[in-house]
């Protein structure tokens, strides 16, 4: 007599557990869509000999490499520079440090925005950056590092320390993880009535369901989390929208502060996220442009590991213009990145 209720209860627990696992995976899915390997070599591109090698910056509009000096001159003209990384690749931190130091050498005061911090850690981040005596462990606890990001803080510490030394602003880009979880679990329509949406200023935000963005994100979610129900992919997609719209909101707020200030050498704003949040300029850059009615100068840089076996994939990235620039780096010492 009790078998059916027990079976239903067991199934419900299994579904809930699966959702929670998927939500955890979602935090990294969209931002980790590039492969990796090791080594360097010359390759043929579109019938012409165009060598690919580590540390090369390639203009996807032309398919040709650009010098760092030429590139720096272009970066100095931007309002926002989007750097998209493979998570936990220290070489990508080195690349970001190169950009920030170049801006500093030109007398600029850049601001930094990082996906790795959530809005609920902004107060602690500000306190740590501007004169607080809290030690490293106290900082990580106060900023809710494990809850909002996890993994090794050492991977990202150089960016934070550089900003601290130079007294640069650092914005936590991500909506709090508990908020994103609510959307991923219950869907956007139900989540909108949750007090947390109002608490973090997302209740009345316009979340544009761009069809090209939808296609890209759903393809990646289904590839990385195959076998799920359509409703599950829909709520995960809606959670991605909330995250990307929240990041765009953060960047626009900081850019408006820079523009309204008196420091003519302030900026540009450097956005540091996983590569998935800038791919094809859809997730965050397009939402920023919409919010600013296209009155923004911005450039996207997709950083990816270089290896001989990825030549064809790199050519596809350039041809499809995965970003305005492709920056080829060595493979992480931790090995090739995850495909998802």
C-alpha positions in Angstrom: 0.0 0.0 0.0 2.9 2.4 0.7 5.0 1.6 -2.3 3.6 4.3 -4.6 4.0 7.3 -2.2 7.5 6.1 -1.3 8.3 5.8 -5.0 7.0 9.3 -5.7 8.9 10.7 -2.8 12.1 9.0 -3.8 11.7 10.3 -7.4 11.1 13.9 -6.1 14.3 13.7 -4.0 16.2 12.5 -7.0 14.9 15.3 -9.2 15.7 17.9 -6.6 19.2 16.5 -6.2 19.7 16.5 -9.9 18.6 20.2 -10.1 21.1 21.2 -7.4 23.9 19.4 -9.2 23.0 21.1 -12.4 22.9 24.5 -10.8 26.4 24.0 -9.5 27.5 23.0 -12.9 25.8 26.0 -14.4 28.0 28.4 -12.5 30.9 27.3 -14.8 29.1 26.0 -18.0 28.7 29.1 -20.1 32.1 30.4 -19.3 34.2 27.3 -20.0 33.5 26.5 -23.7 37.0 26.4 -25.1 39.5 23.5 -25.4 43.2 23.4 -24.8 46.6 21.6 -25.0 50.3 22.5 -25.2 52.9 23.6 -27.7 53.2 26.0 -30.6 53.4 25.7 -34.4 52.8 27.4 -37.7 49.6 26.7 -39.6 47.9 27.5 -42.8 44.8 29.8 -42.5 42.4 30.2 -45.4 45.1 29.1 -47.8 47.7 31.7 -46.5 50.5 31.0 -44.2 49.6 32.7 -40.9 51.5 31.3 -38.0 49.7 30.7 -34.8 51.8 30.9 -31.6 51.6 31.5 -27.9 50.9 35.0 -26.8 49.7 36.1 -30.2 46.8 38.6 -30.3 44.7 38.1 -33.5 42.3 40.6 -34.9 39.3 38.4 -35.9 38.2 41.0 -38.4 41.3 40.4 -40.5 42.6 37.1 -39.2 46.0 38.7 -38.7 48.1 39.2 -35.5 48.5 42.7 -34.1 51.5 44.0 -32.1 51.0 44.8 -28.5 51.9 48.4 -29.1 49.3 48.8 -31.8 46.8 47.0 -29.7 47.4 49.1 -26.6 46.7 52.3 -28.6 43.3 50.8 -29.5 42.5 49.7 -26.0 43.2 53.2 -24.7 40.3 54.4 -26.8 37.7 52.1 -25.2 35.2 52.6 -22.5 35.1 48.9 -21.7 37.6 46.1 -22.4 36.1 42.6 -22.0 38.7 39.9 -21.1 37.2 36.4 -21.3 39.3 33.6 -19.7 39.5 29.9 -19.3 38.8 29.5 -15.6 41.9 28.9 -13.4 44.4 29.4 -16.2 47.1 31.5 -14.6 48.4 32.6 -18.0 45.1 34.4 -18.5 45.7 36.3 -15.3 49.1 37.2 -16.6 47.5 38.4 -19.8 45.1 40.6 -17.8 47.9 41.9 -15.7 49.7 42.9 -18.9 46.6 44.9 -20.1 46.2 46.6 -16.7 49.9 47.5 -16.4 49.9 48.9 -20.0 47.0 51.1 -19.1 48.8 52.3 -16.0 51.9 53.1 -17.9 49.9 55.3 -20.1 48.8 57.3 -17.1 45.3 55.8 -16.9 43.4 54.8 -13.8 41.5 51.6 -14.9 38.6 50.1 -13.0 38.3 46.4 -12.7 35.2 44.2 -12.6 35.4 40.5 -11.8 32.9 37.7 -12.3 34.6 35.8 -9.4 32.9 38.0 -6.8 29.2 38.3 -6.0 27.3 41.4 -5.1 26.9 40.2 -1.6 30.6 40.4 -1.2 31.1 44.0 -2.5 31.2 45.7 0.9 33.9 43.3 2.1 35.8 43.7 -1.2 35.8 47.5 -0.9 36.9 47.3 2.8 39.8 45.0 1.8 40.9 47.2 -1.1 40.9 50.5 0.6 42.8 50.3 3.9 41.3 47.5 5.9 43.5 45.6 8.2 41.7 42.3 7.6 44.0 39.4 6.7 43.6 37.2 3.7 41.5 34.5 5.4 39.2 37.1 7.0 38.8 38.7 3.5 37.9 35.4 1.8 35.3 34.7 4.5 33.8 38.2 4.4 33.6 38.3 0.7 31.9 34.8 0.6 34.5 33.4 -1.8 33.6 29.7 -1.3 29.9 30.3 -1.6 30.0 32.5 -4.7 33.0 31.1 -6.6 35.0 28.4 -4.8 38.2 27.0 -6.1 41.7 28.5 -5.6 41.7 32.1 -4.7 45.4 32.2 -5.6 44.5 32.0 -9.2 42.9 35.4 -9.1 44.7 37.0 -6.2 47.2 38.9 -8.5 44.4 41.0 -10.0 43.0 41.9 -6.6 46.5 42.7 -5.2 47.4 44.9 -8.1 44.1 46.9 -7.7 44.8 47.1 -3.9 48.3 48.5 -4.5 47.1 51.0 -7.1 43.9 52.0 -5.2 41.7 50.9 -8.2 38.1 50.1 -7.8 37.0 46.5 -8.2 33.4 45.6 -8.8 31.8 42.3 -7.9 30.0 41.5 -11.2 27.9 38.5 -10.3 24.4 38.5 -8.8 24.6 36.5 -5.5 24.7 32.8 -6.1 21.6 32.1 -4.0 19.6 34.4 -6.3 20.8 32.6 -9.4 19.9 29.2 -7.8 16.4 30.3 -7.2 16.0 31.1 -10.9 17.7 27.9 -12.0 15.5 25.8 -9.8 12.1 27.5 -10.1 12.3 29.5 -13.3 12.2 33.2 -13.8 8.4 33.7 -13.6 8.3 32.2 -10.1 11.6 33.7 -9.0 10.4 37.2 -9.7 8.1 37.1 -6.7 10.9 36.1 -4.4 12.0 38.9 -2.0 15.6 38.3 -3.1 14.9 39.6 -6.6 13.8 43.0 -5.1 16.6 43.0 -2.5 19.2 42.9 -5.2 17.5 45.2 -7.6 16.7 42.6 -10.3 12.9 42.5 -9.9 12.2 45.3 -12.4 15.1 44.7 -14.7 14.4 44.1 -18.4 15.8 40.7 -19.3 16.0 40.6 -23.0 15.5 37.1 -24.4 17.6 37.6 -27.5 17.0 34.7 -30.0 20.6 34.4 -31.1 21.8 34.3 -27.5 19.1 31.8 -26.6 20.2 29.5 -29.4 23.9 29.6 -28.4 23.3 29.1 -24.7 20.8 26.3 -25.0 23.1 24.5 -27.5 25.9 24.6 -24.9 23.7 23.6 -22.0 22.3 20.6 -23.9 25.8 19.6 -25.0 27.2 19.8 -21.5 24.2 18.5 -19.6 22.6 16.0 -22.0 19.5 14.0 -21.1 17.6 16.7 -19.2 14.0 17.8 -19.7 13.2 20.9 -21.7 11.9 22.6 -18.6 15.3 22.1 -16.9 17.2 23.7 -19.8 14.7 26.6 -19.8 15.3 27.4 -16.2 19.0 27.1 -16.6 18.8 29.4 -19.6 16.8 31.9 -17.6 19.5 31.8 -14.8 22.1 32.5 -17.4 20.1 35.6 -18.5 19.9 36.8 -15.0 23.6 36.5 -14.5 24.5 38.2 -17.8 22.0 41.0 -17.3 23.3 41.5 -13.8 26.9 41.7 -15.0 25.8 44.2 -17.6 24.0 46.3 -15.0 27.2 46.3 -12.8 29.4 47.5 -15.7 27.0 50.2 -16.8 26.8 51.5 -13.2 30.6 51.8 -12.9 31.0 53.3 -16.4 28.4 56.0 -15.6 30.4 56.8 -12.4 33.6 57.1 -14.5 31.9 59.3 -17.0 30.5 61.6 -14.4 33.8 62.0 -12.5 36.3 64.8 -13.0 39.3 62.5 -13.6 39.9 62.7 -17.4 42.4 59.8 -17.1 39.9 57.5 -15.4 39.1 54.2 -17.2 38.8 52.2 -19.2 36.8 49.7 -17.3 38.3 46.2 -17.6 35.8 43.3 -17.3 37.2 40.0 -16.3 34.9 36.9 -16.8 34.9 33.5 -18.3 35.0 33.5 -22.0 31.4 32.3 -22.3 30.2 35.7 -21.0 31.7 37.6 -24.0 31.4 35.0 -26.8 30.2 36.5 -30.1 29.6 39.7 -28.1 26.2 38.3 -27.1 26.0 37.6 -23.3 27.3 40.8 -21.6 28.6 43.2 -24.3 25.3 43.3 -26.2 23.3 43.9 -23.0 25.7 46.7 -22.0 25.3 48.3 -25.4 21.5 48.1 -25.1 21.5 49.7 -21.8 23.7 52.5 -23.1 21.8 52.8 -26.4 25.0 51.9 -28.2 26.8 55.0 -26.8 29.8 52.9 -25.7 33.1 52.0 -27.1 33.9 48.5 -26.2 36.1 45.6 -27.4 36.1 41.9 -26.5 39.1 39.7 -26.1 38.7 35.9 -26.0 41.7 34.2 -24.3 42.3 30.6 -25.2 45.0 28.0 -24.8 47.1 27.3 -27.9 48.1 23.9 -29.1 48.9 22.4 -32.5 45.9 20.1 -32.4 43.5 23.1 -32.2 44.5 24.9 -35.4 41.2 24.2 -37.1 39.2 25.1 -34.1 41.1 28.4 -33.8 40.4 29.1 -37.4 36.7 28.6 -36.8 36.8 31.0 -33.8 38.4 33.6 -36.0 36.0 33.1 -38.9 32.9 33.1 -36.7 34.3 36.1 -34.8 34.0 34.6 -31.3 35.2 38.0 -30.1 36.9 41.1 -31.5 40.3 39.6 -30.6 41.6 36.2 -29.9 44.5 36.0 -27.5 46.5 32.7 -27.7 48.2 31.7 -24.5 50.0 28.6 -23.1 47.9 25.8 -21.7 47.4 26.0 -18.0 49.8 24.1 -15.8 46.7 22.3 -14.6 46.1 20.9 -18.0 43.7 21.5 -20.9 40.4 23.3 -19.9 37.1 21.6 -19.7 34.9 21.7 -22.8 32.0 22.6 -20.5 
